[in-house]
Amino acid sequence: MTLYKSFIRPLLFKCDPEWIHHTTIQVGHILGTSKPLRHILNNRYHIQDPHLQTEVCGLHFQNPIGLAAGYDKSGEAVPFLESLGFGHIEIGSISAHLSHGNPKPRLFRLPQDQAVIVHYGLQNDGAETISNRLTNIPHQHPLGINIVKTNCGIDAPPDTEDTILTDYLTSVRLLKDKGDYLTLNLSCPNTEMGRDFFADKEHIIRFLQALATENISCPVFLKVSPIYGIPYIETLLEATEGFNFISGFIFNLAPGKTVPLKTKPQTWQTMPGAVAGEPVKEQMNTCIKELYNRMDQNRYHIIGIGGISTAEDAYEKIQLGASLVQLLTGLIYEGPNLIRQINKGLLHLLERDGLSSISQAVGTKNT
C-alpha cells in the first residue's frame, strides 16, 4: 500500500471534501509559481517515452492521460497540475458570468464505491476573469478550456434559446485563443426540469451555425449526455456533419444516480448530484463503443472519461475508441502518483500487444 493510501488519504478523508478541493487548488497555485519545484515534480512524475506520445487534432500529447474538467474550475493551478505527469489539462467548466454554484454541501465521498457525488453547480470565476488569468499563465502541454452556460441560480428567470446561445458565445469569444482546444459542455444538470436543451437536434444545429461565424482556429469538442443512447449519438453525428470545426466528443456524467452503487441507499439518497468514479465506468465504455462504431473515424476523436484508476481502465477506453482519456476521481482515491503508474502500465500493455504507439491501440477492441 502506498504512503498516500495508508497515511495521507485517511487524514484527508477526515476533512470536508470541498475544503480539501479548494485548499489543494490554492496550494497548487502557490507551488506552481516555483520553477525549481515544478522541475522536481516533472522529473518525479512525468514519463518521457515515444510509445506514449500521440497526435490528436494536430496537437502533440506526451501521453494520453489528461486531467478532466471539474478540478481546476477557474484555471488557477495549471502549471502545478501539469507537473504531475498529465499529457493535457482541461480547466472549467467556465461560464460567461461568475457563478457561485449550488448551495453547500455539494461534494460527497462514497469510499465503498471509489466514487464521489458532485453537485457543484458550475462554480467558476467567469470567462473574463479567467481569460485575463490565462494570459499570464504559461503551459507546456495542451490546455483544454471547457465552456458551459452560466448557472444563474434557481431564482433566475427561465432561459431562452437566445440567452443560452449568447452566454456560450460570450465565453467562446473571450477564451477561444487562450488554450489549445475548446470543450463545449452541452450537458448541464441545471437545465429546466432536468431536460437537456441540446437533446434537440435543431438546437445543436443553430448553436453550431452561430459558432461557425466566430473564426475558431483550435479544435472543438462537444461534451454530451450519456443517457440518451444510440438515437442521440446518431442525431449528434447528423447535426455536426456539416460543421468541420467540430473535432470530437466527450461524454459527461449522467445526472442523478443512474448506475448501481455498493453504498447503502440511505447513505446517498439525500445527497444531490451526479455520481463520478468507478460506478460509471461501464456506462461510459458503452457510450464510447457505440459512438466510435458510428462516427467518421478519420475526422472525429473521442476523449474518454469515467472510472479510470488503473492502466487497464485507461487502455480499455482507448481500445474501445478513445484517442485520449481523462481522470479526476481516481486522483482522490489513488493519489498523485496515479498518472505515472497508469503511463508505466500502458507501456507494458503496448509491449504485450506488440504495438509501437498508443495511437495504434485506438479502437482495436471495437471491431
VOMIMI-727028 format. One record per residue (C-alpha): residue in three letters; x, y, z. Coordinates in pm, 1 decimal. Layout:
<r res="ALA" xx="X" yy="Y" zz="Z"/>
...
//
This chain:
<r res="MET" xx="0.0" yy="0.0" zz="0.0"/>
<r res="THR" xx="130.4" yy="345.4" zz="-91.0"/>
<r res="LEU" xx="205.9" yy="622.7" zz="157.0"/>
<r res="TYR" xx="-86.3" yy="817.7" zz="14.4"/>
<r res="LYS" xx="-339.7" yy="538.3" zz="67.6"/>
<r res="SER" xx="-209.6" yy="427.4" zz="407.3"/>
<r res="PHE" xx="-147.2" yy="765.4" zz="570.1"/>
<r res="ILE" xx="-236.2" yy="1076.2" zz="367.4"/>
<r res="ARG" xx="-576.7" yy="969.7" zz="234.6"/>
<r res="PRO" xx="-716.6" yy="871.7" zz="576.9"/>
<r res="LEU" xx="-624.1" yy="1217.0" zz="706.4"/>
<r res="LEU" xx="-776.1" yy="1393.7" zz="406.6"/>
<r res="PHE" xx="-1095.8" yy="1191.0" zz="433.2"/>
<r res="LYS" xx="-1149.8" yy="1323.4" zz="785.9"/>
<r res="CYS" xx="-1195.0" yy="1671.0" zz="636.1"/>
<r res="ASP" xx="-1478.8" yy="1822.3" zz="435.2"/>
<r res="PRO" xx="-1426.6" yy="1720.1" zz="69.6"/>
<r res="GLU" xx="-1492.0" yy="2065.7" zz="-75.2"/>
<r res="TRP" xx="-1249.5" yy="2224.2" zz="171.8"/>
<r res="ILE" xx="-983.1" yy="1974.7" zz="62.5"/>
<r res="HIS" xx="-1058.9" yy="2051.0" zz="-303.3"/>
<r res="HIS" xx="-1037.4" yy="2426.9" zz="-251.3"/>
<r res="THR" xx="-722.3" yy="2400.6" zz="-40.2"/>
<r res="THR" xx="-536.8" yy="2181.2" zz="-288.9"/>
<r res="ILE" xx="-612.5" yy="2430.5" zz="-567.1"/>
<r res="GLN" xx="-481.3" yy="2716.9" zz="-354.0"/>
<r res="VAL" xx="-168.9" yy="2522.8" zz="-256.9"/>
<r res="GLY" xx="-121.7" yy="2415.2" zz="-619.1"/>
<r res="HIS" xx="-141.8" yy="2777.0" zz="-731.5"/>
<r res="ILE" xx="134.3" yy="2874.2" zz="-489.3"/>
<r res="LEU" xx="356.9" yy="2575.0" zz="-564.6"/>
<r res="GLY" xx="313.5" yy="2627.3" zz="-937.5"/>
<r res="THR" xx="490.5" yy="2963.5" zz="-918.6"/>
<r res="SER" xx="819.5" yy="2789.1" zz="-832.3"/>
<r res="LYS" xx="1012.3" yy="2676.7" zz="-1140.5"/>
<r res="PRO" xx="1258.6" yy="2464.1" zz="-937.5"/>
<r res="LEU" xx="972.9" yy="2280.8" zz="-767.9"/>
<r res="ARG" xx="793.9" yy="2223.6" zz="-1097.8"/>
<r res="HIS" xx="1118.4" yy="2083.8" zz="-1238.3"/>
<r res="ILE" xx="1148.5" yy="1842.0" zz="-945.1"/>
<r res="LEU" xx="787.4" yy="1729.6" zz="-981.7"/>
<r res="ASN" xx="825.1" yy="1687.6" zz="-1357.3"/>
<r res="ASN" xx="1123.8" yy="1461.2" zz="-1304.1"/>
<r res="ARG" xx="931.7" yy="1264.7" zz="-1042.3"/>
<r res="TYR" xx="601.2" yy="1214.4" zz="-1219.9"/>
<r res="HIS" xx="647.5" yy="1252.5" zz="-1596.5"/>
<r res="ILE" xx="738.8" yy="957.5" zz="-1816.7"/>
<r res="GLN" xx="909.1" yy="1053.2" zz="-2141.7"/>
<r res="ASP" xx="856.6" yy="770.3" zz="-2387.8"/>
<r res="PRO" xx="779.2" yy="795.7" zz="-2761.0"/>
<r res="HIS" xx="541.4" yy="497.8" zz="-2736.0"/>
<r res="LEU" xx="303.4" yy="710.6" zz="-2526.1"/>
<r res="GLN" xx="314.3" yy="1018.0" zz="-2748.1"/>
<r res="THR" xx="24.9" yy="1082.4" zz="-2982.2"/>
<r res="GLU" xx="-110.1" yy="1341.1" zz="-3225.3"/>
<r res="VAL" xx="-477.7" yy="1432.5" zz="-3192.3"/>
<r res="CYS" xx="-640.1" yy="1713.8" zz="-3391.4"/>
<r res="GLY" xx="-297.5" yy="1847.0" zz="-3483.0"/>
<r res="LEU" xx="-192.5" yy="1873.2" zz="-3117.7"/>
<r res="HIS" xx="102.4" yy="1681.3" zz="-2973.2"/>
<r res="PHE" xx="43.7" yy="1494.7" zz="-2646.8"/>
<r res="GLN" xx="329.5" yy="1346.5" zz="-2441.8"/>
<r res="ASN" xx="86.5" yy="1082.9" zz="-2315.8"/>
<r res="PRO" xx="-287.5" yy="1017.9" zz="-2347.1"/>
<r res="ILE" xx="-378.3" yy="1083.4" zz="-1981.6"/>
<r res="GLY" xx="-544.6" yy="1416.8" zz="-1905.0"/>
<r res="LEU" xx="-698.7" yy="1587.6" zz="-1605.7"/>
<r res="ALA" xx="-1073.9" yy="1618.7" zz="-1652.7"/>
<r res="ALA" xx="-1263.0" yy="1944.6" zz="-1618.1"/>
<r res="GLY" xx="-1412.0" yy="1996.6" zz="-1274.5"/>
<r res="TYR" xx="-1094.8" yy="2006.4" zz="-1067.8"/>
<r res="ASP" xx="-934.5" yy="2337.2" zz="-1166.8"/>
<r res="LYS" xx="-1257.6" yy="2517.7" zz="-1239.6"/>
<r res="SER" xx="-1108.7" yy="2863.1" zz="-1290.1"/>
<r res="GLY" xx="-759.2" yy="2791.5" zz="-1421.8"/>
<r res="GLU" xx="-573.5" yy="2873.6" zz="-1100.7"/>
<r res="ALA" xx="-323.0" yy="2587.3" zz="-1075.4"/>
<r res="VAL" xx="-233.3" yy="2487.9" zz="-1432.5"/>
<r res="PRO" xx="149.9" yy="2495.7" zz="-1404.5"/>
<r res="PHE" xx="142.5" yy="2282.0" zz="-1089.5"/>
<r res="LEU" xx="-105.7" yy="2031.3" zz="-1230.8"/>
<r res="GLU" xx="99.8" yy="1994.4" zz="-1549.4"/>
<r res="SER" xx="396.9" yy="1885.8" zz="-1339.0"/>
<r res="LEU" xx="210.1" yy="1579.0" zz="-1204.7"/>
<r res="GLY" xx="257.9" yy="1379.0" zz="-1524.4"/>
<r res="PHE" xx="-53.6" yy="1463.1" zz="-1725.2"/>
<r res="GLY" xx="-39.8" yy="1481.5" zz="-2103.1"/>
<r res="HIS" xx="-301.6" yy="1756.8" zz="-2102.6"/>
<r res="ILE" xx="-512.3" yy="1961.6" zz="-1861.8"/>
<r res="GLU" xx="-873.9" yy="2065.6" zz="-1911.4"/>
<r res="ILE" xx="-997.9" yy="2351.7" zz="-1695.3"/>
<r res="GLY" xx="-1353.4" yy="2460.3" zz="-1621.7"/>
<r res="SER" xx="-1638.8" yy="2443.2" zz="-1672.5"/>
<r res="ILE" xx="-1626.9" yy="2817.3" zz="-1738.3"/>
<r res="SER" xx="-1933.4" yy="3033.2" zz="-1796.6"/>
<r res="ALA" xx="-1981.2" yy="3384.2" zz="-1931.7"/>
<r res="HIS" xx="-2054.4" yy="3519.3" zz="-1585.3"/>
<r res="LEU" xx="-1925.5" yy="3440.8" zz="-1239.1"/>
<r res="SER" xx="-2126.6" yy="3165.7" zz="-1072.8"/>
<r res="HIS" xx="-2124.1" yy="3064.7" zz="-707.5"/>
<r res="GLY" xx="-2280.3" yy="2731.4" zz="-795.5"/>
<r res="ASN" xx="-2525.5" yy="2535.5" zz="-585.4"/>
<r res="PRO" xx="-2570.3" yy="2561.0" zz="-206.9"/>
<r res="LYS" xx="-2330.3" yy="2363.5" zz="13.0"/>
<r res="PRO" xx="-2271.3" yy="2079.3" zz="82.9"/>
<r res="ARG" xx="-2220.9" yy="1984.4" zz="-280.5"/>
<r res="LEU" xx="-1940.3" yy="1726.9" zz="-286.0"/>
<r res="PHE" xx="-1967.9" yy="1386.1" zz="-118.9"/>
<r res="ARG" xx="-1742.4" yy="1080.7" zz="-99.1"/>
<r res="LEU" xx="-1858.7" yy="720.5" zz="-145.6"/>
<r res="PRO" xx="-1544.9" yy="524.6" zz="-45.5"/>
<r res="GLN" xx="-1711.9" yy="186.0" zz="-79.8"/>
<r res="ASP" xx="-1771.3" yy="266.5" zz="-446.6"/>
<r res="GLN" xx="-1445.9" yy="455.3" zz="-510.6"/>
<r res="ALA" xx="-1675.6" yy="738.5" zz="-616.8"/>
<r res="VAL" xx="-1792.0" yy="1089.2" zz="-538.8"/>
<r res="ILE" xx="-2124.6" yy="1263.4" zz="-581.5"/>
<r res="VAL" xx="-2080.1" yy="1605.7" zz="-740.9"/>
<r res="HIS" xx="-2330.0" yy="1890.0" zz="-715.5"/>
<r res="TYR" xx="-2112.6" yy="2199.6" zz="-750.5"/>
<r res="GLY" xx="-2345.9" yy="2363.3" zz="-999.8"/>
<r res="LEU" xx="-2076.1" yy="2504.2" zz="-1229.1"/>
<r res="GLN" xx="-1899.4" yy="2727.1" zz="-977.3"/>
<r res="ASN" xx="-1633.4" yy="2939.8" zz="-1151.1"/>
<r res="ASP" xx="-1490.1" yy="3291.6" zz="-1168.1"/>
<r res="GLY" xx="-1642.3" yy="3381.1" zz="-1506.2"/>
<r res="ALA" xx="-1494.6" yy="3394.2" zz="-1855.9"/>
<r res="GLU" xx="-1348.2" yy="3745.6" zz="-1849.4"/>
<r res="THR" xx="-1162.3" yy="3695.9" zz="-1520.8"/>
<r res="ILE" xx="-1031.5" yy="3357.1" zz="-1627.2"/>
<r res="SER" xx="-933.1" yy="3484.2" zz="-1972.5"/>
<r res="ASN" xx="-721.1" yy="3754.5" zz="-1809.8"/>
<r res="ARG" xx="-570.0" yy="3499.3" zz="-1573.3"/>
<r res="LEU" xx="-473.8" yy="3262.6" zz="-1854.9"/>
<r res="THR" xx="-291.8" yy="3542.4" zz="-2036.9"/>
<r res="ASN" xx="-27.8" yy="3531.1" zz="-1764.6"/>
<r res="ILE" xx="-11.4" yy="3153.8" zz="-1716.5"/>
<r res="PRO" xx="235.5" yy="2955.8" zz="-1931.1"/>
<r res="HIS" xx="159.3" yy="2595.5" zz="-2014.8"/>
<r res="GLN" xx="381.2" yy="2324.5" zz="-2160.1"/>
<r res="HIS" xx="116.0" yy="2069.7" zz="-2254.3"/>
<r res="PRO" xx="-214.0" yy="2105.5" zz="-2441.5"/>
<r res="LEU" xx="-464.8" yy="2306.4" zz="-2239.7"/>
<r res="GLY" xx="-835.0" yy="2247.1" zz="-2288.8"/>
<r res="ILE" xx="-1094.2" yy="2505.7" zz="-2190.3"/>
<r res="ASN" xx="-1438.9" yy="2373.9" zz="-2100.1"/>
<r res="ILE" xx="-1721.2" yy="2622.9" zz="-2162.2"/>
<r res="VAL" xx="-2074.4" yy="2599.4" zz="-2025.4"/>
<r res="LYS" xx="-2388.8" yy="2809.5" zz="-1982.6"/>
<r res="THR" xx="-2388.3" yy="3022.2" zz="-1665.9"/>
<r res="ASN" xx="-2579.6" yy="2877.8" zz="-1372.1"/>
<r res="CYS" xx="-2772.1" yy="3184.4" zz="-1259.0"/>
<r res="GLY" xx="-2943.9" yy="3007.2" zz="-968.5"/>
<r res="ILE" xx="-3289.5" yy="2869.8" zz="-904.2"/>
<r res="ASP" xx="-3445.9" yy="3215.7" zz="-870.6"/>
<r res="ALA" xx="-3336.5" yy="3329.9" zz="-1217.5"/>
<r res="PRO" xx="-3596.9" yy="3354.9" zz="-1495.1"/>
<r res="PRO" xx="-3612.6" yy="3058.4" zz="-1735.6"/>
<r res="ASP" xx="-3351.8" yy="3059.7" zz="-2009.9"/>
<r res="THR" xx="-3449.4" yy="3117.9" zz="-2370.1"/>
<r res="GLU" xx="-3265.0" yy="2989.5" zz="-2674.7"/>
<r res="ASP" xx="-3119.3" yy="3336.4" zz="-2728.8"/>
<r res="THR" xx="-2990.7" yy="3372.6" zz="-2371.7"/>
<r res="ILE" xx="-2832.6" yy="3025.9" zz="-2379.8"/>
<r res="LEU" xx="-2654.9" yy="3080.7" zz="-2711.8"/>
<r res="THR" xx="-2544.9" yy="3433.3" zz="-2619.3"/>
<r res="ASP" xx="-2396.1" yy="3305.1" zz="-2294.0"/>
<r res="TYR" xx="-2189.6" yy="3039.7" zz="-2472.7"/>
<r res="LEU" xx="-2076.5" yy="3277.1" zz="-2746.3"/>
<r res="THR" xx="-1962.1" yy="3536.3" zz="-2492.8"/>
<r res="SER" xx="-1732.5" yy="3279.5" zz="-2333.4"/>
<r res="VAL" xx="-1608.9" yy="3149.4" zz="-2668.1"/>
<r res="ARG" xx="-1505.0" yy="3499.1" zz="-2777.3"/>
<r res="LEU" xx="-1313.2" yy="3555.5" zz="-2454.5"/>
<r res="LEU" xx="-1146.0" yy="3215.3" zz="-2434.4"/>
<r res="LYS" xx="-1101.2" yy="3076.5" zz="-2786.6"/>
<r res="ASP" xx="-740.5" yy="3198.2" zz="-2810.1"/>
<r res="LYS" xx="-637.8" yy="3116.4" zz="-2451.5"/>
<r res="GLY" xx="-595.5" yy="2739.9" zz="-2480.6"/>
<r res="ASP" xx="-520.8" yy="2466.4" zz="-2730.4"/>
<r res="TYR" xx="-871.4" yy="2324.6" zz="-2765.4"/>
<r res="LEU" xx="-1224.4" yy="2407.6" zz="-2653.1"/>
<r res="THR" xx="-1479.2" yy="2174.4" zz="-2499.8"/>
<r res="LEU" xx="-1836.9" yy="2297.1" zz="-2521.9"/>
<r res="ASN" xx="-2031.4" yy="2141.2" zz="-2237.4"/>
<r res="LEU" xx="-2379.2" yy="2078.9" zz="-2377.4"/>
<r res="SER" xx="-2494.8" yy="1859.1" zz="-2090.7"/>
<r res="CYS" xx="-2571.4" yy="2060.1" zz="-1779.0"/>
<r res="PRO" xx="-2779.4" yy="1919.8" zz="-1490.3"/>
<r res="ASN" xx="-2916.7" yy="2266.7" zz="-1415.9"/>
<r res="THR" xx="-3145.2" yy="2294.1" zz="-1718.5"/>
<r res="GLU" xx="-3514.1" yy="2348.3" zz="-1655.8"/>
<r res="MET" xx="-3690.9" yy="2035.5" zz="-1527.5"/>
<r res="GLY" xx="-3374.3" yy="1831.8" zz="-1593.4"/>
<r res="ARG" xx="-3421.7" yy="1834.9" zz="-1970.5"/>
<r res="ASP" xx="-3106.8" yy="1888.5" zz="-2172.9"/>
<r res="PHE" xx="-3152.6" yy="2181.5" zz="-2409.5"/>
<r res="PHE" xx="-2912.9" yy="2021.2" zz="-2656.0"/>
<r res="ALA" xx="-3105.6" yy="1696.4" zz="-2673.4"/>
<r res="ASP" xx="-3289.6" yy="1876.1" zz="-2955.4"/>
<r res="LYS" xx="-3111.2" yy="1839.7" zz="-3290.3"/>
<r res="GLU" xx="-3229.0" yy="2179.0" zz="-3413.7"/>
<r res="HIS" xx="-3083.6" yy="2347.4" zz="-3106.8"/>
<r res="ILE" xx="-2747.1" yy="2184.0" zz="-3175.7"/>
<r res="ILE" xx="-2754.3" yy="2295.9" zz="-3538.6"/>
<r res="ARG" xx="-2844.6" yy="2656.1" zz="-3455.2"/>
<r res="PHE" xx="-2570.7" yy="2663.0" zz="-3192.9"/>
<r res="LEU" xx="-2312.1" yy="2534.1" zz="-3440.2"/>
<r res="GLN" xx="-2430.0" yy="2782.3" zz="-3702.4"/>
<r res="ALA" xx="-2364.7" yy="3062.9" zz="-3455.2"/>
<r res="LEU" xx="-2022.7" yy="2921.6" zz="-3365.9"/>
<r res="ALA" xx="-1928.3" yy="2896.1" zz="-3733.0"/>
<r res="THR" xx="-1912.9" yy="3275.7" zz="-3751.6"/>
<r res="GLU" xx="-1665.7" yy="3305.1" zz="-3462.0"/>
<r res="ASN" xx="-1346.6" yy="3209.5" zz="-3652.6"/>
<r res="ILE" xx="-1241.5" yy="2945.1" zz="-3400.7"/>
<r res="SER" xx="-899.5" yy="2816.5" zz="-3503.6"/>
<r res="CYS" xx="-848.9" yy="2549.9" zz="-3236.3"/>
<r res="PRO" xx="-1011.0" yy="2202.6" zz="-3219.1"/>
<r res="VAL" xx="-1359.1" yy="2194.5" zz="-3064.1"/>
<r res="PHE" xx="-1506.2" yy="1902.1" zz="-2869.8"/>
<r res="LEU" xx="-1869.6" yy="1865.6" zz="-2767.1"/>
<r res="LYS" xx="-1936.0" yy="1725.3" zz="-2419.5"/>
<r res="VAL" xx="-2269.9" yy="1548.4" zz="-2424.9"/>
<r res="SER" xx="-2503.5" yy="1344.2" zz="-2209.3"/>
<r res="PRO" xx="-2456.9" yy="964.9" zz="-2188.5"/>
<r res="ILE" xx="-2820.1" yy="888.0" zz="-2110.1"/>
<r res="TYR" xx="-2997.6" yy="912.9" zz="-2445.7"/>
<r res="GLY" xx="-2842.8" yy="608.0" zz="-2610.9"/>
<r res="ILE" xx="-2780.6" yy="526.6" zz="-2975.3"/>
<r res="PRO" xx="-3056.3" yy="750.7" zz="-3119.8"/>
<r res="TYR" xx="-2891.0" yy="1056.5" zz="-2964.7"/>
<r res="ILE" xx="-2547.5" yy="953.0" zz="-3090.1"/>
<r res="GLU" xx="-2687.4" yy="930.4" zz="-3441.5"/>
<r res="THR" xx="-2863.7" yy="1265.6" zz="-3400.2"/>
<r res="LEU" xx="-2541.6" yy="1423.3" zz="-3277.6"/>
<r res="LEU" xx="-2343.4" yy="1297.1" zz="-3575.4"/>
<r res="GLU" xx="-2610.6" yy="1417.7" zz="-3817.3"/>
<r res="ALA" xx="-2615.4" yy="1761.8" zz="-3654.2"/>
<r res="THR" xx="-2236.7" yy="1807.5" zz="-3663.9"/>
<r res="GLU" xx="-2178.4" yy="1664.6" zz="-4011.6"/>
<r res="GLY" xx="-2168.5" yy="1999.6" zz="-4190.1"/>
<r res="PHE" xx="-1954.9" yy="2178.2" zz="-3930.3"/>
<r res="ASN" xx="-1593.3" yy="2083.8" zz="-3989.4"/>
<r res="PHE" xx="-1462.7" yy="2274.2" zz="-3687.9"/>
<r res="ILE" xx="-1610.8" yy="2007.6" zz="-3457.1"/>
<r res="SER" xx="-1325.1" yy="1767.6" zz="-3387.6"/>
<r res="GLY" xx="-1474.4" yy="1519.1" zz="-3144.4"/>
<r res="PHE" xx="-1678.4" yy="1430.0" zz="-2840.9"/>
<r res="ILE" xx="-1665.9" yy="1365.9" zz="-2466.9"/>
<r res="PHE" xx="-1942.8" yy="1202.4" zz="-2264.6"/>
<r res="ASN" xx="-2041.4" yy="1388.1" zz="-1949.0"/>
<r res="LEU" xx="-2163.9" yy="1244.7" zz="-1620.6"/>
<r res="ALA" xx="-2529.0" yy="1146.4" zz="-1611.7"/>
<r res="PRO" xx="-2749.9" yy="1349.3" zz="-1376.7"/>
<r res="GLY" xx="-2870.5" yy="1171.3" zz="-1065.9"/>
<r res="LYS" xx="-2790.2" yy="815.2" zz="-960.4"/>
<r res="THR" xx="-2830.3" yy="614.4" zz="-1281.1"/>
<r res="VAL" xx="-2569.0" yy="346.5" zz="-1203.1"/>
<r res="PRO" xx="-2565.6" yy="68.1" zz="-939.1"/>
<r res="LEU" xx="-2390.2" yy="157.5" zz="-613.7"/>
<r res="LYS" xx="-2247.5" yy="-62.7" zz="-338.9"/>
<r res="THR" xx="-2306.0" yy="206.9" zz="-78.6"/>
<r res="LYS" xx="-2638.1" yy="163.9" zz="101.5"/>
<r res="PRO" xx="-2914.0" yy="388.3" zz="-37.6"/>
<r res="GLN" xx="-2981.3" yy="550.6" zz="298.8"/>
<r res="THR" xx="-2630.6" yy="697.1" zz="278.9"/>
<r res="TRP" xx="-2666.5" yy="869.9" zz="-58.5"/>
<r res="GLN" xx="-3040.3" yy="923.2" zz="-109.4"/>
<r res="THR" xx="-3025.7" yy="1271.5" zz="42.2"/>
<r res="MET" xx="-2708.6" yy="1367.5" zz="-145.5"/>
<r res="PRO" xx="-2791.6" yy="1574.8" zz="-455.7"/>
<r res="GLY" xx="-2579.6" yy="1544.8" zz="-766.1"/>
<r res="ALA" xx="-2419.4" yy="1310.4" zz="-1017.0"/>
<r res="VAL" xx="-2203.0" yy="1006.4" zz="-949.4"/>
<r res="ALA" xx="-1840.7" yy="1015.7" zz="-1068.2"/>
<r res="GLY" xx="-1579.5" yy="743.2" zz="-1042.2"/>
<r res="GLU" xx="-1571.7" yy="365.5" zz="-1062.9"/>
<r res="PRO" xx="-1951.6" yy="304.9" zz="-1086.6"/>
<r res="VAL" xx="-1986.1" yy="496.0" zz="-1416.5"/>
<r res="LYS" xx="-1708.8" yy="306.9" zz="-1596.6"/>
<r res="GLU" xx="-1924.8" yy="59.4" zz="-1787.2"/>
<r res="GLN" xx="-2183.5" yy="322.7" zz="-1880.3"/>
<r res="MET" xx="-1911.9" yy="540.5" zz="-2030.2"/>
<r res="ASN" xx="-1740.2" yy="249.5" zz="-2203.8"/>
<r res="THR" xx="-2065.6" yy="155.5" zz="-2374.8"/>
<r res="CYS" xx="-2108.9" yy="513.7" zz="-2497.8"/>
<r res="ILE" xx="-1753.5" yy="523.1" zz="-2634.9"/>
<r res="LYS" xx="-1802.1" yy="193.2" zz="-2815.7"/>
<r res="GLU" xx="-2131.7" yy="293.1" zz="-2976.1"/>
<r res="LEU" xx="-2005.2" yy="635.2" zz="-3083.6"/>
<r res="TYR" xx="-1679.3" yy="501.6" zz="-3227.7"/>
<r res="ASN" xx="-1868.2" yy="243.2" zz="-3433.3"/>
<r res="ARG" xx="-2086.3" yy="511.7" zz="-3591.7"/>
<r res="MET" xx="-1862.2" yy="815.5" zz="-3631.9"/>
<r res="ASP" xx="-1624.1" yy="907.2" zz="-3911.8"/>
<r res="GLN" xx="-1304.9" yy="776.7" zz="-3752.7"/>
<r res="ASN" xx="-1088.2" yy="979.4" zz="-3989.0"/>
<r res="ARG" xx="-1248.0" yy="1303.3" zz="-3872.3"/>
<r res="TYR" xx="-1362.5" yy="1272.9" zz="-3512.5"/>
<r res="HIS" xx="-1180.9" yy="1185.2" zz="-3191.2"/>
<r res="ILE" xx="-1318.5" yy="1073.2" zz="-2855.0"/>
<r res="ILE" xx="-1187.2" yy="1175.5" zz="-2514.3"/>
<r res="GLY" xx="-1291.3" yy="905.2" zz="-2269.3"/>
<r res="ILE" xx="-1372.5" yy="967.1" zz="-1903.9"/>
<r res="GLY" xx="-1528.3" yy="774.5" zz="-1618.5"/>
<r res="GLY" xx="-1386.3" yy="529.3" zz="-1366.3"/>
<r res="ILE" xx="-1017.8" yy="538.2" zz="-1457.4"/>
<r res="SER" xx="-790.7" yy="431.6" zz="-1172.3"/>
<r res="THR" xx="-558.9" yy="179.5" zz="-1343.2"/>
<r res="ALA" xx="-369.1" yy="143.0" zz="-1668.8"/>
<r res="GLU" xx="-614.9" yy="-129.8" zz="-1765.8"/>
<r res="ASP" xx="-906.7" yy="112.0" zz="-1722.0"/>
<r res="ALA" xx="-741.2" yy="369.8" zz="-1947.2"/>
<r res="TYR" xx="-632.7" yy="111.6" zz="-2204.4"/>
<r res="GLU" xx="-982.4" yy="-33.3" zz="-2228.9"/>
<r res="LYS" xx="-1127.6" yy="306.2" zz="-2317.6"/>
<r res="ILE" xx="-854.1" yy="356.3" zz="-2576.4"/>
<r res="GLN" xx="-918.7" yy="12.7" zz="-2725.7"/>
<r res="LEU" xx="-1289.8" yy="96.4" zz="-2744.4"/>
<r res="GLY" xx="-1215.6" yy="410.9" zz="-2944.3"/>
<r res="ALA" xx="-1089.4" yy="693.5" zz="-2722.7"/>
<r res="SER" xx="-784.9" yy="877.1" zz="-2857.8"/>
<r res="LEU" xx="-729.0" yy="1040.5" zz="-2518.0"/>
<r res="VAL" xx="-863.7" yy="978.4" zz="-2168.8"/>
<r res="GLN" xx="-919.0" yy="1197.1" zz="-1864.1"/>
<r res="LEU" xx="-949.8" yy="1124.7" zz="-1493.7"/>
<r res="LEU" xx="-1029.4" yy="1309.6" zz="-1174.3"/>
<r res="THR" xx="-1195.8" yy="1092.0" zz="-909.3"/>
<r res="GLY" xx="-913.2" yy="839.6" zz="-935.8"/>
<r res="LEU" xx="-674.9" yy="1104.3" zz="-800.2"/>
<r res="ILE" xx="-883.8" yy="1135.5" zz="-485.4"/>
<r res="TYR" xx="-856.9" yy="765.3" zz="-409.0"/>
<r res="GLU" xx="-513.0" yy="679.9" zz="-551.6"/>
<r res="GLY" xx="-310.3" yy="998.8" zz="-507.6"/>
<r res="PRO" xx="-79.6" yy="1199.2" zz="-735.7"/>
<r res="ASN" xx="138.5" yy="902.6" zz="-833.7"/>
<r res="LEU" xx="-157.9" yy="759.2" zz="-1025.7"/>
<r res="ILE" xx="-71.6" yy="924.7" zz="-1357.9"/>
<r res="ARG" xx="282.0" yy="786.3" zz="-1355.6"/>
<r res="GLN" xx="151.0" yy="440.6" zz="-1261.3"/>
<r res="ILE" xx="-100.5" yy="445.4" zz="-1546.0"/>
<r res="ASN" xx="155.5" yy="556.8" zz="-1803.3"/>
<r res="LYS" xx="401.8" yy="288.5" zz="-1690.9"/>
<r res="GLY" xx="121.8" yy="34.2" zz="-1713.1"/>
<r res="LEU" xx="27.2" yy="149.8" zz="-2062.4"/>
<r res="LEU" xx="383.4" yy="85.5" zz="-2178.6"/>
<r res="HIS" xx="360.3" yy="-272.7" zz="-2052.9"/>
<r res="LEU" xx="22.6" yy="-321.3" zz="-2222.8"/>
<r res="LEU" xx="154.5" yy="-186.2" zz="-2553.4"/>
<r res="GLU" xx="452.0" yy="-420.6" zz="-2532.2"/>
<r res="ARG" xx="223.1" yy="-713.6" zz="-2451.8"/>
<r res="ASP" xx="11.3" yy="-640.4" zz="-2757.4"/>
<r res="GLY" xx="305.4" yy="-577.5" zz="-2989.8"/>
<r res="LEU" xx="215.0" yy="-212.8" zz="-3053.8"/>
<r res="SER" xx="468.8" yy="63.4" zz="-3106.9"/>
<r res="SER" xx="247.0" yy="359.4" zz="-3014.0"/>
<r res="ILE" xx="-62.7" yy="432.4" zz="-2811.1"/>
<r res="SER" xx="-244.0" yy="555.4" zz="-3122.8"/>
<r res="GLN" xx="-222.9" yy="204.2" zz="-3268.5"/>
<r res="ALA" xx="-439.1" yy="77.9" zz="-2980.5"/>
<r res="VAL" xx="-730.4" yy="312.3" zz="-3054.7"/>
<r res="GLY" xx="-1039.8" yy="111.5" zz="-3146.0"/>
<r res="THR" xx="-866.3" yy="-228.9" zz="-3150.8"/>
<r res="LYS" xx="-1126.6" yy="-377.6" zz="-2915.7"/>
<r res="ASN" xx="-1415.8" yy="-229.6" zz="-3108.5"/>
<r res="THR" xx="-1441.2" yy="-449.0" zz="-3417.1"/>
//
